[in-house]
Amino acid sequence: MDIPSSRNEEVEVQLTQTNADVITVLRRFKEINPWRGKCEERKAKYKWVFDELKVALELDPDWKIEFDVDPNIRNWVSSSNSYTDHAQKKITLRGRLSTITMLHEMWHAFSLSANQHEANAFAISHFKEVFPEKMQKLSDLGGLLVQKQKFVFYPQRD
């Protein structure tokens, strides 16, 4: 590897390596199929990938993840109320377990930034790289990615 000639190049080289490390972790996550299993099993998979991503992103090891997820509801609930708490070094996934949301919140923890555009770009680009088949099943509803649904129209009754 060439030695960077400026601070900007140094950051770019570090981010490129970080992205490669994140992709590697996400590929291992894909192998354990995070969408299979009961809620507690799936939470354990998300906890595992969170811990691995902390290392890849060089986050403070004190960061933790919590889940506020209803085990009886899986696909139609939004995870948009998830959040990052810098003071407590905690990410809370709310509503449902979502890989994109977890990556989005981890960007906030990693970058110390509230910039939603950057967090979305980080999360979506990494998800798309590792899970292209899942990405094809999502629709963009004004910045919110949701599963494409099959709509059934019932005749109106008088």
DAUR-V127738 format. One record per residue. N is the residue number from 1. PHI is phi in whole degrees, -180 to 180 (NA if undefined). PSI is psi in whole degrees, 0 to 359 (NA if undefined). OMEGA is omega in whole degrees, -180 to 180 (* if undefined). Layout:
[[N/PHI/PSI/OMEGA] [N/PHI/PSI/OMEGA]]
This chain:
[[1/NA/138/177] [2/-73/149/176] [3/-79/127/-180] [4/-61/142/-179] [5/-92/351/179] [6/-147/166/178] [7/-61/321/179] [8/-62/318/178] [9/-65/321/179] [10/-61/315/179] [11/-64/318/180] [12/-63/317/178] [13/-62/316/180] [14/-63/316/-179] [15/-66/322/177] [16/-61/316/178] [17/-66/319/178] [18/-60/314/179] [19/-60/318/178] [20/-63/319/179] [21/-66/320/178] [22/-63/316/179] [23/-60/316/179] [24/-59/314/179] [25/-63/316/-179] [26/-65/327/177] [27/-67/322/176] [28/-67/322/177] [29/-61/317/179] [30/-60/322/-179] [31/-62/330/-180] [32/-91/5/175] [33/50/83/-177] [34/-66/349/-178] [35/-93/358/180] [36/-104/146/175] [37/108/168/177] [38/-72/167/-174] [39/-54/315/-178] [40/-65/323/177] [41/-65/318/-180] [42/-67/320/177] [43/-60/319/179] [44/-63/321/177] [45/-65/318/178] [46/-67/323/177] [47/-64/318/180] [48/-61/310/-177] [49/-67/326/177] [50/-60/313/180] [51/-63/321/178] [52/-68/320/179] [53/-69/329/175] [54/-58/318/179] [55/-68/313/-178] [56/-61/323/-179] [57/-91/359/-179] [58/56/42/175] [59/-78/153/174] [60/-54/130/-178] [61/-62/346/179] [62/-74/347/178] [63/-62/141/179] [64/-135/166/178] [65/-125/140/175] [66/-125/157/-178] [67/-123/127/173] [68/-119/77/-170] [69/-128/134/175] [70/-82/118/-177] [71/-66/345/-178] [72/-92/353/-178] [73/-123/127/-176] [74/-115/299/-163] [75/-99/330/-171] [76/-94/354/-180] [77/-85/139/180] [78/-79/149/174] [79/-103/14/-173] [80/-70/348/176] [81/-91/10/175] [82/-69/157/-177] [83/-156/164/176] [84/-115/129/179] [85/-114/101/-177] [86/-66/323/-178] [87/-62/321/180] [88/-97/0/-177] [89/50/58/-175] [90/-141/138/171] [91/-111/133/177] [92/-117/120/174] [93/-92/121/-177] [94/-118/147/174] [95/91/300/180] [96/-157/162/176] [97/-81/119/-177] [98/-135/123/178] [99/-65/317/-180] [100/-63/316/180] [101/-64/319/179] [102/-62/315/178] [103/-63/320/178] [104/-59/311/-179] [105/-68/327/178] [106/-67/328/176] [107/-63/318/178] [108/-60/319/179] [109/-68/318/-177] [110/-69/316/-172] [111/-94/351/-174] [112/56/32/-176] [113/-119/142/174] [114/-95/9/-177] [115/-68/108/-177] [116/-67/324/-179] [117/-62/313/179] [118/-63/317/-180] [119/-64/318/177] [120/-63/315/-179] [121/-61/315/179] [122/-60/310/-176] [123/-65/311/-175] [124/-69/319/-179] [125/-64/320/179] [126/-71/319/178] [127/-62/314/-179] [128/-63/323/180] [129/-65/319/-173] [130/-96/329/-176] [131/-123/57/-177] [132/-62/327/180] [133/-67/327/177] [134/-76/324/-179] [135/-62/323/-180] [136/-64/339/-178] [137/-90/5/-178] [138/-108/148/175] [139/-117/147/178] [140/-96/114/177] [141/-108/78/178] [142/63/45/178] [143/95/354/178] [144/-111/119/179] [145/-86/128/180] [146/-133/157/177] [147/-68/136/176] [148/-65/134/-178] [149/-110/150/171] [150/-91/118/-178] [151/-91/136/177] [152/-114/126/180] [153/-104/126/179] [154/-101/142/178] [155/-63/143/-180] [156/-73/134/179] [157/-97/145/178] [158/-83/NA/*]]
